[in-house]
Amino acid sequence: MRTANEATCREELHQLRRLEVISFVEATTLLLLLCVAVPLKHMVGVKSAVHVMGPVHGVAFLVYVWTAIQTVSGSGWSRNEIARLMVGAIVPFGGFLNLGFLARRAASLA
């Protein structure tokens, strides 16, 4: 029979894995927006790239923030760790840097 602590640990591990995936998607869409769509708009005049990538990244960002809030609520995260997750979402390559942080936290639970 499983204890309540084991179930809580498994749920937090599941949330961390989900946040890792969403962090990767959010970071990728941000880089595509900044490194592909914006230069296409300004150098070649292809405005549709930003019109497509902007909303895609916007949705990915909102899903990331929502998942991060779900993950950190009630799980004993420090303010610095929460700030790191949020800043990583708005800084290019920050989401990729957070992947290592999230993987270490998940490994500590496993």
Buried (B, 14 or more C-beta within 10 A) or exposed (E): EEEEEEEEBEEBBEBBBBBBEBBBBBBBBBBBBEEBBBEBBEEEEBEEBBEEBBEBBEEBBEBBBEBBEEBBEEBEBEEEEBEBBBEBBEEEEBBBBBBEBBEEBBEEEE
